[in-house]
Amino acid sequence: MHPGDIVVIIYQGRSDKFTKRRIRVISVSDQYIRAYCFSCRQIRTFSKARVFSSMRVISA
C-alpha cells in the first residue's frame, strides 16, 4: 500500500462492525493508514490492526 493507491479494505470499526471501504491512501505508518474514504467523503485514519483484508484497485 503506497500513497496514491486506491484500495478496497474490509475494516472492523470501534463498534466491532465490519465495513467495506474504498480509500485513496495518503500516508502509511507502522500502525496507521491515513486515507480519503470515498464512503464517508472525508479523510480518515485507519488502524492497521483493524484491517482484515485489502485489495489494490489502482496503483499510484
SVG drawing of the C-alpha trace seen along z (x, -y; Angstrom):
<svg xmlns="http://www.w3.org/2000/svg" viewBox="-21 -15 27 25">
<polyline fill="none" stroke="black" stroke-width="0.4" points="0.0,0.0 1.5,-3.3 0.4,-6.9 -1.9,-7.5 -3.1,-3.9 -6.9,-3.3 -7.6,-0.3 -10.7,1.6 -10.4,2.7 -12.6,4.8 -12.3,2.8 -13.5,3.6 -14.7,0.3 -14.6,-0.5 -18.1,0.9 -16.8,4.3 -18.9,3.9 -17.2,4.9 -17.4,2.5 -16.1,2.5 -14.4,-0.8 -12.8,-2.2 -10.0,-4.5 -7.2,-6.6 -4.1,-6.3 -2.4,-9.5 0.2,-8.1 1.2,-4.9 2.9,-4.5 3.8,-1.4 0.3,-1.5 -2.0,-3.6 -3.2,-4.4 -4.3,-7.9 -6.6,-8.0 -9.6,-9.6 -12.6,-7.4 -15.0,-7.5 -17.9,-6.3 -17.6,-9.0 -16.2,-11.6 -13.6,-12.5 -10.0,-12.0 -9.8,-9.2 -7.2,-7.4 -7.5,-3.6 -5.7,-1.3 -3.7,1.4 -4.7,3.8 -8.3,3.4 -7.8,4.0 -8.7,7.6 -8.4,7.6 -7.1,5.2 -7.1,5.3 -5.4,2.6 -7.7,1.4 -5.4,-1.3 -1.7,-1.8 -0.2,-5.3"/>
</svg>
